[in-house]
Amino acid sequence: MLAVELCRPAELTAQRAAGHTGAVVVDLFRATSTLQVLVDAGHRDITLVATRADAAAALRRGCRCVGEWQGATLPGFSCGNSPVLAQRLDPAGPPVTFLSTNGAGALLAARQATALVYAASLANIGAVRGALRSHGGSWLLVPAGARGAPCVEDDYV
């Protein structure tokens, strides 16, 4: 049996996740798609951060930063939150740190609340659906939203 329940990122706590198999974070177009492209291209050392300060610290350590804050690519970033531009990054280069206003924070919150987290996008929704069917159980669906607010695209998926 498979059950799903909608859960906003701000509501995602270990207590809320208790009794659920895991969480699926949905960011329809950007964050999860960019991360998937990086993994598919062979990047293995990707760190997610949820604040500009954490991204700045990663840059100082020599990491490549990818992503955005409030829709803008920050100074020093290798590329924005773009699956197309992320494809151009060499996987043999320095480790990648990923920041986004909503997606990275939602993924980090999900990981703190539950041991099993999937990142869903339009590009991999079939694979995620298959994984959920294989696991069965009860899942929290966490739409990342846009700039701190729910957005219909993520809710739709």
C-alpha positions as CSV (number, residue, x, y, z in Angstrom):
1,M,0.0,0.0,0.0
2,L,1.2,3.5,-0.8
3,A,-0.1,6.6,1.0
4,V,1.0,10.2,0.5
5,E,0.4,13.4,2.5
6,L,1.2,17.0,1.6
7,C,3.5,18.7,4.0
8,R,4.9,22.3,3.6
9,P,8.6,22.7,4.3
10,A,7.9,24.9,7.4
11,E,5.8,22.0,8.8
12,L,8.4,19.4,8.3
13,T,9.8,18.2,11.6
14,A,10.9,14.8,13.0
15,Q,7.6,14.6,14.9
16,R,5.6,15.3,11.7
17,A,7.7,12.7,9.8
18,A,7.3,10.0,12.5
19,G,5.5,7.0,11.1
20,H,6.2,8.0,7.5
21,T,8.6,6.0,5.3
22,G,10.3,9.1,4.0
23,A,9.8,12.4,2.2
24,V,9.7,13.5,-1.4
25,V,10.8,17.1,-2.0
26,V,9.3,18.5,-5.2
27,D,10.9,21.5,-7.0
28,L,9.4,21.2,-10.4
29,F,11.8,23.2,-12.6
30,R,15.0,24.2,-10.9
31,A,16.7,23.0,-7.8
32,T,16.0,19.2,-8.1
33,S,16.5,19.3,-11.8
34,T,19.9,21.1,-11.4
35,L,20.9,18.6,-8.8
36,Q,19.9,15.6,-11.0
37,V,21.9,17.0,-13.9
38,L,25.0,17.4,-11.7
39,V,24.7,13.8,-10.4
40,D,24.0,12.4,-13.9
41,A,27.1,14.3,-15.1
42,G,29.3,12.5,-12.6
43,H,29.5,15.0,-9.7
44,R,29.8,12.9,-6.5
45,D,30.7,15.5,-3.9
46,I,27.7,17.9,-3.7
47,T,26.9,19.7,-0.5
48,L,23.6,21.4,0.0
49,V,23.4,24.7,2.0
50,A,20.4,26.8,2.9
51,T,22.0,30.2,3.5
52,R,24.1,32.7,1.7
53,A,26.6,32.7,4.6
54,D,27.1,28.9,4.2
55,A,27.6,29.4,0.4
56,A,30.2,32.2,1.0
57,A,32.1,29.9,3.5
58,A,32.1,27.1,0.8
59,L,33.6,29.6,-1.7
60,R,36.3,30.5,0.7
61,R,37.1,26.8,1.1
62,G,37.6,26.5,-2.7
63,C,34.3,24.9,-3.6
64,R,32.3,25.7,-6.7
65,C,29.0,27.2,-5.8
66,V,25.9,26.6,-8.0
67,G,22.4,27.9,-7.5
68,E,20.7,31.1,-6.6
69,W,19.3,33.3,-3.8
70,Q,16.0,35.1,-4.4
71,G,16.3,34.3,-8.1
72,A,19.8,35.8,-8.6
73,T,23.1,34.1,-9.2
74,L,25.4,35.3,-6.4
75,P,28.9,36.7,-7.1
76,G,31.5,34.0,-7.3
77,F,29.1,31.3,-8.3
78,S,30.1,29.0,-11.1
79,C,26.5,29.1,-12.5
80,G,23.0,29.8,-11.4
81,N,20.2,27.4,-10.7
82,S,20.1,26.2,-14.2
83,P,20.1,22.5,-15.3
84,V,21.5,23.6,-18.7
85,L,24.4,25.6,-17.3
86,A,25.1,22.9,-14.7
87,Q,25.7,20.4,-17.5
88,R,28.8,22.4,-18.5
89,L,30.6,22.0,-15.1
90,D,33.5,19.6,-15.2
91,P,32.9,16.8,-12.6
92,A,36.7,16.5,-12.1
93,G,36.8,20.0,-10.7
94,P,36.5,21.1,-7.1
95,P,33.5,20.0,-5.0
96,V,30.1,21.6,-5.7
97,T,28.1,23.4,-3.1
98,F,24.4,24.0,-4.0
99,L,22.3,26.9,-2.7
100,S,18.7,27.8,-3.6
101,T,16.1,29.9,-1.9
102,N,13.7,27.0,-1.5
103,G,14.8,23.7,-2.9
104,A,18.0,23.3,-0.9
105,G,16.4,24.3,2.4
106,A,13.4,21.9,1.8
107,L,15.8,19.0,1.1
108,L,17.9,19.8,4.2
109,A,14.8,20.0,6.3
110,A,13.5,16.7,4.9
111,R,16.9,15.0,5.6
112,Q,16.8,16.2,9.2
113,A,13.2,14.9,9.7
114,T,13.5,11.5,8.0
115,A,16.2,9.1,6.9
116,L,14.9,8.6,3.3
117,V,14.5,11.6,1.0
118,Y,13.8,11.7,-2.7
119,A,14.2,14.8,-4.8
120,A,11.5,15.0,-7.5
121,S,11.3,17.1,-10.6
122,L,9.6,16.9,-13.9
123,A,12.6,15.2,-15.3
124,N,12.6,12.3,-12.9
125,I,9.0,12.0,-11.7
126,G,8.5,8.6,-13.3
127,A,11.5,7.2,-11.5
128,V,10.4,8.7,-8.2
129,R,6.9,7.3,-8.7
130,G,8.4,3.8,-9.3
131,A,10.6,4.1,-6.2
132,L,7.6,5.0,-4.0
133,R,5.6,2.1,-5.4
134,S,8.5,-0.3,-4.7
135,H,9.0,1.0,-1.1
136,G,5.3,1.3,-0.3
137,G,4.4,2.9,3.0
138,S,3.4,6.4,3.9
139,W,5.3,9.4,2.3
140,L,5.3,13.1,3.0
141,L,5.2,15.1,-0.3
142,V,7.0,18.4,0.3
143,P,6.6,21.1,-2.4
144,A,9.6,23.4,-2.2
145,G,7.7,26.5,-3.2
146,A,9.0,29.8,-4.6
147,R,10.7,32.5,-2.6
148,G,9.2,31.3,0.7
149,A,5.7,30.8,-0.5
150,P,3.8,27.9,-2.0
151,C,3.7,27.7,-5.8
152,V,1.1,25.9,-7.9
153,E,3.8,24.2,-10.1
154,D,5.3,22.3,-7.2
155,D,1.9,21.6,-5.6
156,Y,0.7,20.2,-9.0
157,V,3.5,17.6,-9.2
